[in-house]
Amino acid sequence: MSPTPRTLVGGAPSATYLLRFDGRELTAQAGQSIAAVLWGAGILAWRTTRQGGAPRGAFCGIGSCYDCLVTVNGRPNQRACLVPARPGDTVTTQEGTGHAELGV
């Protein structure tokens, strides 16, 4: 068996917990961003563009772009690569601007 980064440094997550993404329960590890949790679950797209509804996910991974926007606990336009996952979070795919209910 090949070594993994975790086995090489002897690290282990201090805690795991659940969050929900579009109604699906996902396991998060302490310290992960929402983008990392989604990637780990095999989810690569979690936003659609305003023009055309094209799928988007993480692009830069460092908060410089806005491709990874999600709605977290009802709050739209959160950059998934920067927002730490927290126990019990409810994360949903963001459609367009994330303000559809406001007619914006």
KOLDO-760188 format. One record per atom (N, C-alpha, C): residue number from 1; residue in one letter; chain; atom name; x, y, z. Coordinates in steps of 0.001 Angstrom, whole numbers, plus 500000, padded with zeros to 6 digits. Layout:
N
<rec resi="NUM" resn="A" chain="A" name="CA" X="X" Y="Y" Z="Z"/>
...
***
This chain:
104
<rec resi="1" resn="M" chain="A" name="N" X="500841" Y="498816" Z="500000"/>
<rec resi="1" resn="M" chain="A" name="CA" X="500000" Y="500000" Z="500000"/>
<rec resi="1" resn="M" chain="A" name="C" X="500885" Y="501245" Z="500000"/>
<rec resi="2" resn="S" chain="A" name="N" X="500555" Y="502198" Z="499129"/>
<rec resi="2" resn="S" chain="A" name="CA" X="501329" Y="503434" Z="499026"/>
<rec resi="2" resn="S" chain="A" name="C" X="501023" Y="504351" Z="500196"/>
<rec resi="3" resn="P" chain="A" name="N" X="502044" Y="505068" Z="500667"/>
<rec resi="3" resn="P" chain="A" name="CA" X="501787" Y="506015" Z="501758"/>
<rec resi="3" resn="P" chain="A" name="C" X="500937" Y="507181" Z="501264"/>
<rec resi="4" resn="T" chain="A" name="N" X="500154" Y="507729" Z="502143"/>
<rec resi="4" resn="T" chain="A" name="CA" X="499357" Y="508916" Z="501841"/>
<rec resi="4" resn="T" chain="A" name="C" X="499975" Y="510089" Z="502594"/>
<rec resi="5" resn="P" chain="A" name="N" X="499621" Y="511314" Z="502222"/>
<rec resi="5" resn="P" chain="A" name="CA" X="500144" Y="512452" Z="502983"/>
<rec resi="5" resn="P" chain="A" name="C" X="499853" Y="512327" Z="504477"/>
<rec resi="6" resn="R" chain="A" name="N" X="498668" Y="511836" Z="504804"/>
<rec resi="6" resn="R" chain="A" name="CA" X="498305" Y="511711" Z="506214"/>
<rec resi="6" resn="R" chain="A" name="C" X="499200" Y="510690" Z="506924"/>
<rec resi="7" resn="T" chain="A" name="N" X="499468" Y="509553" Z="506291"/>
<rec resi="7" resn="T" chain="A" name="CA" X="500305" Y="508555" Z="506962"/>
<rec resi="7" resn="T" chain="A" name="C" X="501758" Y="509011" Z="507042"/>
<rec resi="8" resn="L" chain="A" name="N" X="502201" Y="509814" Z="506080"/>
<rec resi="8" resn="L" chain="A" name="CA" X="503580" Y="510303" Z="506107"/>
<rec resi="8" resn="L" chain="A" name="C" X="503839" Y="511241" Z="507279"/>
<rec resi="9" resn="V" chain="A" name="N" X="502850" Y="512075" Z="507613"/>
<rec resi="9" resn="V" chain="A" name="CA" X="503042" Y="513027" Z="508705"/>
<rec resi="9" resn="V" chain="A" name="C" X="502404" Y="512572" Z="510007"/>
<rec resi="10" resn="G" chain="A" name="N" X="501671" Y="511496" Z="509959"/>
<rec resi="10" resn="G" chain="A" name="CA" X="501056" Y="510964" Z="511171"/>
<rec resi="10" resn="G" chain="A" name="C" X="499849" Y="511749" Z="511636"/>
<rec resi="11" resn="G" chain="A" name="N" X="499251" Y="512525" Z="510741"/>
<rec resi="11" resn="G" chain="A" name="CA" X="498103" Y="513344" Z="511133"/>
<rec resi="11" resn="G" chain="A" name="C" X="496813" Y="512550" Z="511145"/>
<rec resi="12" resn="A" chain="A" name="N" X="495906" Y="513033" Z="511920"/>
<rec resi="12" resn="A" chain="A" name="CA" X="494563" Y="512462" Z="511970"/>
<rec resi="12" resn="A" chain="A" name="C" X="493592" Y="513569" Z="512334"/>
<rec resi="13" resn="P" chain="A" name="N" X="492386" Y="513549" Z="511753"/>
<rec resi="13" resn="P" chain="A" name="CA" X="491433" Y="514599" Z="512123"/>
<rec resi="13" resn="P" chain="A" name="C" X="491044" Y="514486" Z="513582"/>
<rec resi="14" resn="S" chain="A" name="N" X="490877" Y="515628" Z="514213"/>
<rec resi="14" resn="S" chain="A" name="CA" X="490515" Y="515604" Z="515627"/>
<rec resi="14" resn="S" chain="A" name="C" X="489036" Y="515313" Z="515816"/>
<rec resi="15" resn="A" chain="A" name="N" X="488241" Y="515606" Z="514806"/>
<rec resi="15" resn="A" chain="A" name="CA" X="486806" Y="515360" Z="514931"/>
<rec resi="15" resn="A" chain="A" name="C" X="486190" Y="515237" Z="513543"/>
<rec resi="16" resn="T" chain="A" name="N" X="485126" Y="514487" Z="513451"/>
<rec resi="16" resn="T" chain="A" name="CA" X="484326" Y="514454" Z="512235"/>
<rec resi="16" resn="T" chain="A" name="C" X="482885" Y="514765" Z="512624"/>
<rec resi="17" resn="Y" chain="A" name="N" X="482148" Y="515298" Z="511683"/>
<rec resi="17" resn="Y" chain="A" name="CA" X="480759" Y="515661" Z="511934"/>
<rec resi="17" resn="Y" chain="A" name="C" X="480029" Y="515697" Z="510614"/>
<rec resi="18" resn="L" chain="A" name="N" X="478725" Y="515890" Z="510688"/>
<rec resi="18" resn="L" chain="A" name="CA" X="477899" Y="515891" Z="509489"/>
<rec resi="18" resn="L" chain="A" name="C" X="477448" Y="517294" Z="509124"/>
<rec resi="19" resn="L" chain="A" name="N" X="477313" Y="517509" Z="507821"/>
<rec resi="19" resn="L" chain="A" name="CA" X="476637" Y="518671" Z="507289"/>
<rec resi="19" resn="L" chain="A" name="C" X="475750" Y="518173" Z="506161"/>
<rec resi="20" resn="R" chain="A" name="N" X="474866" Y="519015" Z="505683"/>
<rec resi="20" resn="R" chain="A" name="CA" X="473959" Y="518632" Z="504613"/>
<rec resi="20" resn="R" chain="A" name="C" X="474232" Y="519486" Z="503388"/>
<rec resi="21" resn="F" chain="A" name="N" X="474282" Y="518828" Z="502235"/>
<rec resi="21" resn="F" chain="A" name="CA" X="474425" Y="519522" Z="500964"/>
<rec resi="21" resn="F" chain="A" name="C" X="473279" Y="519090" Z="500060"/>
<rec resi="22" resn="D" chain="A" name="N" X="472434" Y="520026" Z="499714"/>
<rec resi="22" resn="D" chain="A" name="CA" X="471263" Y="519741" Z="498876"/>
<rec resi="22" resn="D" chain="A" name="C" X="470507" Y="518514" Z="499383"/>
<rec resi="23" resn="G" chain="A" name="N" X="470366" Y="518418" Z="500704"/>
<rec resi="23" resn="G" chain="A" name="CA" X="469615" Y="517334" Z="501316"/>
<rec resi="23" resn="G" chain="A" name="C" X="470400" Y="516064" Z="501564"/>
<rec resi="24" resn="R" chain="A" name="N" X="471632" Y="516017" Z="501145"/>
<rec resi="24" resn="R" chain="A" name="CA" X="472483" Y="514827" Z="501301"/>
<rec resi="24" resn="R" chain="A" name="C" X="473419" Y="515016" Z="502490"/>
<rec resi="25" resn="E" chain="A" name="N" X="473503" Y="514019" Z="503368"/>
<rec resi="25" resn="E" chain="A" name="CA" X="474432" Y="514112" Z="504504"/>
<rec resi="25" resn="E" chain="A" name="C" X="475857" Y="513816" Z="504045"/>
<rec resi="26" resn="L" chain="A" name="N" X="476779" Y="514685" Z="504429"/>
<rec resi="26" resn="L" chain="A" name="CA" X="478193" Y="514508" Z="504101"/>
<rec resi="26" resn="L" chain="A" name="C" X="479000" Y="514567" Z="505386"/>
<rec resi="27" resn="T" chain="A" name="N" X="480075" Y="513788" Z="505425"/>
<rec resi="27" resn="T" chain="A" name="CA" X="480969" Y="513793" Z="506578"/>
<rec resi="27" resn="T" chain="A" name="C" X="482071" Y="514814" Z="506355"/>
<rec resi="28" resn="A" chain="A" name="N" X="482248" Y="515681" Z="507325"/>
<rec resi="28" resn="A" chain="A" name="CA" X="483304" Y="516685" Z="507282"/>
<rec resi="28" resn="A" chain="A" name="C" X="484321" Y="516379" Z="508374"/>
<rec resi="29" resn="Q" chain="A" name="N" X="485560" Y="516763" Z="508125"/>
<rec resi="29" resn="Q" chain="A" name="CA" X="486613" Y="516630" Z="509128"/>
<rec resi="29" resn="Q" chain="A" name="C" X="486942" Y="518011" Z="509651"/>
<rec resi="30" resn="A" chain="A" name="N" X="487278" Y="518083" Z="510917"/>
<rec resi="30" resn="A" chain="A" name="CA" X="487633" Y="519357" Z="511529"/>
<rec resi="30" resn="A" chain="A" name="C" X="488697" Y="520056" Z="510693"/>
<rec resi="31" resn="G" chain="A" name="N" X="488475" Y="521334" Z="510406"/>
<rec resi="31" resn="G" chain="A" name="CA" X="489440" Y="522128" Z="509656"/>
<rec resi="31" resn="G" chain="A" name="C" X="489204" Y="522175" Z="508162"/>
<rec resi="32" resn="Q" chain="A" name="N" X="488284" Y="521376" Z="507638"/>
<rec resi="32" resn="Q" chain="A" name="CA" X="488035" Y="521396" Z="506201"/>
<rec resi="32" resn="Q" chain="A" name="C" X="487167" Y="522585" Z="505807"/>
<rec resi="33" resn="S" chain="A" name="N" X="487420" Y="523075" Z="504604"/>
<rec resi="33" resn="S" chain="A" name="CA" X="486525" Y="524077" Z="504024"/>
<rec resi="33" resn="S" chain="A" name="C" X="485326" Y="523333" Z="503439"/>
<rec resi="34" resn="I" chain="A" name="N" X="484274" Y="524075" Z="503155"/>
<rec resi="34" resn="I" chain="A" name="CA" X="483114" Y="523451" Z="502523"/>
<rec resi="34" resn="I" chain="A" name="C" X="483504" Y="522862" Z="501174"/>
<rec resi="35" resn="A" chain="A" name="N" X="484344" Y="523557" Z="500416"/>
<rec resi="35" resn="A" chain="A" name="CA" X="484793" Y="523028" Z="499119"/>
<rec resi="35" resn="A" chain="A" name="C" X="485506" Y="521684" Z="499293"/>
<rec resi="36" resn="A" chain="A" name="N" X="486339" Y="521559" Z="500312"/>
<rec resi="36" resn="A" chain="A" name="CA" X="487062" Y="520304" Z="500548"/>
<rec resi="36" resn="A" chain="A" name="C" X="486094" Y="519171" Z="500881"/>
<rec resi="37" resn="V" chain="A" name="N" X="485067" Y="519470" Z="501652"/>
<rec resi="37" resn="V" chain="A" name="CA" X="484059" Y="518455" Z="501986"/>
<rec resi="37" resn="V" chain="A" name="C" X="483343" Y="518009" Z="500712"/>
<rec resi="38" resn="L" chain="A" name="N" X="482955" Y="518975" Z="499870"/>
<rec resi="38" resn="L" chain="A" name="CA" X="482251" Y="518638" Z="498633"/>
<rec resi="38" resn="L" chain="A" name="C" X="483144" Y="517837" Z="497691"/>
<rec resi="39" resn="W" chain="A" name="N" X="484382" Y="518266" Z="497525"/>
<rec resi="39" resn="W" chain="A" name="CA" X="485326" Y="517505" Z="496688"/>
<rec resi="39" resn="W" chain="A" name="C" X="485492" Y="516089" Z="497202"/>
<rec resi="40" resn="G" chain="A" name="N" X="485655" Y="515962" Z="498518"/>
<rec resi="40" resn="G" chain="A" name="CA" X="485844" Y="514645" Z="499120"/>
<rec resi="40" resn="G" chain="A" name="C" X="484666" Y="513718" Z="498892"/>
<rec resi="41" resn="A" chain="A" name="N" X="483492" Y="514290" Z="498688"/>
<rec resi="41" resn="A" chain="A" name="CA" X="482286" Y="513505" Z="498420"/>
<rec resi="41" resn="A" chain="A" name="C" X="482080" Y="513287" Z="496919"/>
<rec resi="42" resn="G" chain="A" name="N" X="483021" Y="513770" Z="496115"/>
<rec resi="42" resn="G" chain="A" name="CA" X="482919" Y="513598" Z="494666"/>
<rec resi="42" resn="G" chain="A" name="C" X="482038" Y="514630" Z="493978"/>
<rec resi="43" resn="I" chain="A" name="N" X="481684" Y="515692" Z="494679"/>
<rec resi="43" resn="I" chain="A" name="CA" X="480837" Y="516743" Z="494115"/>
<rec resi="43" resn="I" chain="A" name="C" X="481752" Y="517831" Z="493556"/>
<rec resi="44" resn="L" chain="A" name="N" X="481692" Y="518039" Z="492245"/>
<rec resi="44" resn="L" chain="A" name="CA" X="482610" Y="518969" Z="491594"/>
<rec resi="44" resn="L" chain="A" name="C" X="481964" Y="520284" Z="491183"/>
<rec resi="45" resn="A" chain="A" name="N" X="480638" Y="520338" Z="491136"/>
<rec resi="45" resn="A" chain="A" name="CA" X="479934" Y="521568" Z="490762"/>
<rec resi="45" resn="A" chain="A" name="C" X="478838" Y="521829" Z="491778"/>
<rec resi="46" resn="W" chain="A" name="N" X="478739" Y="523083" Z="492228"/>
<rec resi="46" resn="W" chain="A" name="CA" X="477721" Y="523439" Z="493218"/>
<rec resi="46" resn="W" chain="A" name="C" X="477200" Y="524859" Z="493035"/>
<rec resi="47" resn="R" chain="A" name="N" X="477311" Y="525375" Z="491860"/>
<rec resi="47" resn="R" chain="A" name="CA" X="476757" Y="526691" Z="491523"/>
<rec resi="47" resn="R" chain="A" name="C" X="476432" Y="526681" Z="490046"/>
<rec resi="48" resn="T" chain="A" name="N" X="475462" Y="527501" Z="489647"/>
<rec resi="48" resn="T" chain="A" name="CA" X="475209" Y="527708" Z="488223"/>
<rec resi="48" resn="T" chain="A" name="C" X="475381" Y="529192" Z="487930"/>
<rec resi="49" resn="T" chain="A" name="N" X="475835" Y="529483" Z="486729"/>
<rec resi="49" resn="T" chain="A" name="CA" X="476082" Y="530874" Z="486341"/>
<rec resi="49" resn="T" chain="A" name="C" X="474777" Y="531620" Z="486077"/>
<rec resi="50" resn="R" chain="A" name="N" X="474841" Y="532943" Z="486186"/>
<rec resi="50" resn="R" chain="A" name="CA" X="473665" Y="533782" Z="485928"/>
<rec resi="50" resn="R" chain="A" name="C" X="473223" Y="533680" Z="484481"/>
<rec resi="51" resn="Q" chain="A" name="N" X="474174" Y="533692" Z="483583"/>
<rec resi="51" resn="Q" chain="A" name="CA" X="473886" Y="533617" Z="482153"/>
<rec resi="51" resn="Q" chain="A" name="C" X="474091" Y="532186" Z="481677"/>
<rec resi="52" resn="G" chain="A" name="N" X="473028" Y="531504" Z="481383"/>
<rec resi="52" resn="G" chain="A" name="CA" X="473134" Y="530172" Z="480790"/>
<rec resi="52" resn="G" chain="A" name="C" X="473072" Y="529009" Z="481764"/>
<rec resi="53" resn="G" chain="A" name="N" X="473204" Y="529254" Z="483052"/>
<rec resi="53" resn="G" chain="A" name="CA" X="473095" Y="528168" Z="484024"/>
<rec resi="53" resn="G" chain="A" name="C" X="474203" Y="527127" Z="483947"/>
<rec resi="54" resn="A" chain="A" name="N" X="475407" Y="527532" Z="483528"/>
<rec resi="54" resn="A" chain="A" name="CA" X="476533" Y="526591" Z="483431"/>
<rec resi="54" resn="A" chain="A" name="C" X="477013" Y="526185" Z="484828"/>
<rec resi="55" resn="P" chain="A" name="N" X="477384" Y="524918" Z="485013"/>
<rec resi="55" resn="P" chain="A" name="CA" X="477849" Y="524470" Z="486328"/>
<rec resi="55" resn="P" chain="A" name="C" X="479225" Y="525023" Z="486666"/>
<rec resi="56" resn="R" chain="A" name="N" X="479418" Y="525317" Z="487935"/>
<rec resi="56" resn="R" chain="A" name="CA" X="480706" Y="525800" Z="488441"/>
<rec resi="56" resn="R" chain="A" name="C" X="480992" Y="525149" Z="489785"/>
<rec resi="57" resn="G" chain="A" name="N" X="482272" Y="525071" Z="490128"/>
<rec resi="57" resn="G" chain="A" name="CA" X="482733" Y="524564" Z="491412"/>
<rec resi="57" resn="G" chain="A" name="C" X="483958" Y="525365" Z="491800"/>
<rec resi="58" resn="A" chain="A" name="N" X="484922" Y="524721" Z="492414"/>
<rec resi="58" resn="A" chain="A" name="CA" X="486150" Y="525421" Z="492790"/>
<rec resi="58" resn="A" chain="A" name="C" X="487015" Y="525629" Z="491553"/>
<rec resi="59" resn="F" chain="A" name="N" X="487565" Y="526806" Z="491422"/>
<rec resi="59" resn="F" chain="A" name="CA" X="488481" Y="527105" Z="490325"/>
<rec resi="59" resn="F" chain="A" name="C" X="489851" Y="527451" Z="490882"/>
<rec resi="60" resn="C" chain="A" name="N" X="489950" Y="528524" Z="491651"/>
<rec resi="60" resn="C" chain="A" name="CA" X="491259" Y="528937" Z="492166"/>
<rec resi="60" resn="C" chain="A" name="C" X="491571" Y="528283" Z="493508"/>
<rec resi="61" resn="G" chain="A" name="N" X="490547" Y="528057" Z="494329"/>
<rec resi="61" resn="G" chain="A" name="CA" X="490751" Y="527423" Z="495625"/>
<rec resi="61" resn="G" chain="A" name="C" X="491353" Y="528318" Z="496699"/>
<rec resi="62" resn="I" chain="A" name="N" X="491527" Y="529618" Z="496398"/>
<rec resi="62" resn="I" chain="A" name="CA" X="492138" Y="530521" Z="497378"/>
<rec resi="62" resn="I" chain="A" name="C" X="491330" Y="531788" Z="497602"/>
<rec resi="63" resn="G" chain="A" name="N" X="490099" Y="531815" Z="497129"/>
<rec resi="63" resn="G" chain="A" name="CA" X="489228" Y="532950" Z="497376"/>
<rec resi="63" resn="G" chain="A" name="C" X="489397" Y="534134" Z="496449"/>
<rec resi="64" resn="S" chain="A" name="N" X="490147" Y="533974" Z="495348"/>
<rec resi="64" resn="S" chain="A" name="CA" X="490346" Y="535092" Z="494424"/>
<rec resi="64" resn="S" chain="A" name="C" X="489237" Y="535200" Z="493381"/>
<rec resi="65" resn="C" chain="A" name="N" X="488603" Y="534090" Z="493074"/>
<rec resi="65" resn="C" chain="A" name="CA" X="487523" Y="534123" Z="492092"/>
<rec resi="65" resn="C" chain="A" name="C" X="486203" Y="533867" Z="492821"/>
<rec resi="66" resn="Y" chain="A" name="N" X="485138" Y="533754" Z="492075"/>
<rec resi="66" resn="Y" chain="A" name="CA" X="483832" Y="533543" Z="492688"/>
<rec resi="66" resn="Y" chain="A" name="C" X="483118" Y="532336" Z="492082"/>
<rec resi="67" resn="D" chain="A" name="N" X="483874" Y="531398" Z="491547"/>
<rec resi="67" resn="D" chain="A" name="CA" X="483252" Y="530218" Z="490943"/>
<rec resi="67" resn="D" chain="A" name="C" X="482665" Y="529267" Z="491976"/>
<rec resi="68" resn="C" chain="A" name="N" X="483130" Y="529302" Z="493202"/>
<rec resi="68" resn="C" chain="A" name="CA" X="482719" Y="528301" Z="494198"/>
<rec resi="68" resn="C" chain="A" name="C" X="481605" Y="528772" Z="495128"/>
<rec resi="69" resn="L" chain="A" name="N" X="480827" Y="529761" Z="494713"/>
<rec resi="69" resn="L" chain="A" name="CA" X="479783" Y="530294" Z="495586"/>
<rec resi="69" resn="L" chain="A" name="C" X="478727" Y="529250" Z="495933"/>
<rec resi="70" resn="V" chain="A" name="N" X="478331" Y="529250" Z="497193"/>
<rec resi="70" resn="V" chain="A" name="CA" X="477266" Y="528386" Z="497700"/>
<rec resi="70" resn="V" chain="A" name="C" X="476399" Y="529198" Z="498655"/>
<rec resi="71" resn="T" chain="A" name="N" X="475272" Y="528624" Z="498996"/>
<rec resi="71" resn="T" chain="A" name="CA" X="474437" Y="529211" Z="500038"/>
<rec resi="71" resn="T" chain="A" name="C" X="474646" Y="528381" Z="501294"/>
<rec resi="72" resn="V" chain="A" name="N" X="475042" Y="529015" Z="502375"/>
<rec resi="72" resn="V" chain="A" name="CA" X="475325" Y="528323" Z="503636"/>
<rec resi="72" resn="V" chain="A" name="C" X="474353" Y="528832" Z="504690"/>
<rec resi="73" resn="N" chain="A" name="N" X="473571" Y="527906" Z="505223"/>
<rec resi="73" resn="N" chain="A" name="CA" X="472582" Y="528254" Z="506258"/>
<rec resi="73" resn="N" chain="A" name="C" X="471701" Y="529430" Z="505839"/>
<rec resi="74" resn="G" chain="A" name="N" X="471284" Y="529419" Z="504554"/>
<rec resi="74" resn="G" chain="A" name="CA" X="470400" Y="530447" Z="504031"/>
<rec resi="74" resn="G" chain="A" name="C" X="471085" Y="531718" Z="503582"/>
<rec resi="75" resn="R" chain="A" name="N" X="472384" Y="531786" Z="503720"/>
<rec resi="75" resn="R" chain="A" name="CA" X="473139" Y="532994" Z="503354"/>
<rec resi="75" resn="R" chain="A" name="C" X="473857" Y="532758" Z="502012"/>
<rec resi="76" resn="P" chain="A" name="N" X="473424" Y="533436" Z="500936"/>
<rec resi="76" resn="P" chain="A" name="CA" X="474029" Y="533202" Z="499621"/>
<rec resi="76" resn="P" chain="A" name="C" X="475398" Y="533851" Z="499477"/>
<rec resi="77" resn="N" chain="A" name="N" X="476057" Y="533500" Z="498374"/>
<rec resi="77" resn="N" chain="A" name="CA" X="477321" Y="534113" Z="497953"/>
<rec resi="77" resn="N" chain="A" name="C" X="478481" Y="533870" Z="498908"/>
<rec resi="78" resn="Q" chain="A" name="N" X="478526" Y="532686" Z="499483"/>
<rec resi="78" resn="Q" chain="A" name="CA" X="479637" Y="532299" Z="500355"/>
<rec resi="78" resn="Q" chain="A" name="C" X="480651" Y="531518" Z="499523"/>
<rec resi="79" resn="R" chain="A" name="N" X="481905" Y="531902" Z="499596"/>
<rec resi="79" resn="R" chain="A" name="CA" X="482949" Y="531188" Z="498845"/>
<rec resi="79" resn="R" chain="A" name="C" X="483299" Y="529895" Z="499578"/>
<rec resi="80" resn="A" chain="A" name="N" X="482942" Y="528778" Z="498960"/>
<rec resi="80" resn="A" chain="A" name="CA" X="483109" Y="527460" Z="499583"/>
<rec resi="80" resn="A" chain="A" name="C" X="484561" Y="527140" Z="499901"/>
<rec resi="81" resn="C" chain="A" name="N" X="485489" Y="527720" Z="499163"/>
<rec resi="81" resn="C" chain="A" name="CA" X="486902" Y="527428" Z="499418"/>
<rec resi="81" resn="C" chain="A" name="C" X="487414" Y="528139" Z="500670"/>
<rec resi="82" resn="L" chain="A" name="N" X="486688" Y="529164" Z="501139"/>
<rec resi="82" resn="L" chain="A" name="CA" X="487129" Y="529923" Z="502307"/>
<rec resi="82" resn="L" chain="A" name="C" X="486309" Y="529644" Z="503563"/>
<rec resi="83" resn="V" chain="A" name="N" X="485078" Y="529211" Z="503398"/>
<rec resi="83" resn="V" chain="A" name="CA" X="484191" Y="529034" Z="504553"/>
<rec resi="83" resn="V" chain="A" name="C" X="484479" Y="527693" Z="505214"/>
<rec resi="84" resn="P" chain="A" name="N" X="484828" Y="527704" Z="506493"/>
<rec resi="84" resn="P" chain="A" name="CA" X="485052" Y="526438" Z="507186"/>
<rec resi="84" resn="P" chain="A" name="C" X="483735" Y="525690" Z="507371"/>
<rec resi="85" resn="A" chain="A" name="N" X="483780" Y="524396" Z="507165"/>
<rec resi="85" resn="A" chain="A" name="CA" X="482605" Y="523560" Z="507408"/>
<rec resi="85" resn="A" chain="A" name="C" X="482383" Y="523473" Z="508911"/>
<rec resi="86" resn="R" chain="A" name="N" X="481131" Y="523582" Z="509308"/>
<rec resi="86" resn="R" chain="A" name="CA" X="480794" Y="523510" Z="510734"/>
<rec resi="86" resn="R" chain="A" name="C" X="479715" Y="522453" Z="510939"/>
<rec resi="87" resn="P" chain="A" name="N" X="479695" Y="521836" Z="512105"/>
<rec resi="87" resn="P" chain="A" name="CA" X="478688" Y="520807" Z="512377"/>
<rec resi="87" resn="P" chain="A" name="C" X="477274" Y="521344" Z="512159"/>
<rec resi="88" resn="G" chain="A" name="N" X="476490" Y="520575" Z="511419"/>
<rec resi="88" resn="G" chain="A" name="CA" X="475096" Y="520930" Z="511202"/>
<rec resi="88" resn="G" chain="A" name="C" X="474836" Y="521952" Z="510115"/>
<rec resi="89" resn="D" chain="A" name="N" X="475887" Y="522424" Z="509420"/>
<rec resi="89" resn="D" chain="A" name="CA" X="475673" Y="523381" Z="508333"/>
<rec resi="89" resn="D" chain="A" name="C" X="474714" Y="522801" Z="507303"/>
<rec resi="90" resn="T" chain="A" name="N" X="473914" Y="523686" Z="506703"/>
<rec resi="90" resn="T" chain="A" name="CA" X="473079" Y="523335" Z="505568"/>
<rec resi="90" resn="T" chain="A" name="C" X="473598" Y="524129" Z="504386"/>
<rec resi="91" resn="V" chain="A" name="N" X="474133" Y="523423" Z="503409"/>
<rec resi="91" resn="V" chain="A" name="CA" X="474743" Y="524036" Z="502232"/>
<rec resi="91" resn="V" chain="A" name="C" X="473878" Y="523662" Z="501035"/>
<rec resi="92" resn="T" chain="A" name="N" X="473591" Y="524651" Z="500185"/>
<rec resi="92" resn="T" chain="A" name="CA" X="472799" Y="524370" Z="498993"/>
<rec resi="92" resn="T" chain="A" name="C" X="473465" Y="524951" Z="497761"/>
<rec resi="93" resn="T" chain="A" name="N" X="473176" Y="524312" Z="496631"/>
<rec resi="93" resn="T" chain="A" name="CA" X="473644" Y="524803" Z="495348"/>
<rec resi="93" resn="T" chain="A" name="C" X="473122" Y="526214" Z="495145"/>
<rec resi="94" resn="Q" chain="A" name="N" X="473985" Y="527085" Z="494670"/>
<rec resi="94" resn="Q" chain="A" name="CA" X="473563" Y="528450" Z="494406"/>
<rec resi="94" resn="Q" chain="A" name="C" X="473187" Y="528593" Z="492946"/>
<rec resi="95" resn="E" chain="A" name="N" X="471972" Y="529073" Z="492722"/>
<rec resi="95" resn="E" chain="A" name="CA" X="471485" Y="529321" Z="491355"/>
<rec resi="95" resn="E" chain="A" name="C" X="471680" Y="530786" Z="491030"/>
<rec resi="96" resn="G" chain="A" name="N" X="472448" Y="531083" Z="490005"/>
<rec resi="96" resn="G" chain="A" name="CA" X="472656" Y="532471" Z="489572"/>
<rec resi="96" resn="G" chain="A" name="C" X="473229" Y="533349" Z="490668"/>
<rec resi="97" resn="T" chain="A" name="N" X="472508" Y="534423" Z="491023"/>
<rec resi="97" resn="T" chain="A" name="CA" X="473008" Y="535382" Z="492011"/>
<rec resi="97" resn="T" chain="A" name="C" X="472799" Y="534925" Z="493442"/>
<rec resi="98" resn="G" chain="A" name="N" X="471963" Y="533913" Z="493624"/>
<rec resi="98" resn="G" chain="A" name="CA" X="471660" Y="533468" Z="494981"/>
<rec resi="98" resn="G" chain="A" name="C" X="470563" Y="534290" Z="495634"/>
<rec resi="99" resn="H" chain="A" name="N" X="469989" Y="535218" Z="494883"/>
<rec resi="99" resn="H" chain="A" name="CA" X="468940" Y="536097" Z="495419"/>
<rec resi="99" resn="H" chain="A" name="C" X="467632" Y="535945" Z="494661"/>
<rec resi="100" resn="A" chain="A" name="N" X="467327" Y="534748" Z="494154"/>
<rec resi="100" resn="A" chain="A" name="CA" X="466128" Y="534538" Z="493348"/>
<rec resi="100" resn="A" chain="A" name="C" X="464867" Y="534953" Z="494087"/>
<rec resi="101" resn="E" chain="A" name="N" X="464807" Y="534661" Z="495380"/>
<rec resi="101" resn="E" chain="A" name="CA" X="463608" Y="535008" Z="496145"/>
<rec resi="101" resn="E" chain="A" name="C" X="463412" Y="536518" Z="496267"/>
<rec resi="102" resn="L" chain="A" name="N" X="464458" Y="537289" Z="496002"/>
<rec resi="102" resn="L" chain="A" name="CA" X="464356" Y="538740" Z="496093"/>
<rec resi="102" resn="L" chain="A" name="C" X="464061" Y="539388" Z="494728"/>
<rec resi="103" resn="G" chain="A" name="N" X="464105" Y="538555" Z="493674"/>
<rec resi="103" resn="G" chain="A" name="CA" X="463881" Y="539082" Z="492335"/>
<rec resi="103" resn="G" chain="A" name="C" X="465014" Y="539944" Z="491838"/>
<rec resi="104" resn="V" chain="A" name="N" X="466233" Y="539741" Z="492375"/>
<rec resi="104" resn="V" chain="A" name="CA" X="467399" Y="540545" Z="491992"/>
<rec resi="104" resn="V" chain="A" name="C" X="468082" Y="539905" Z="490790"/>
***
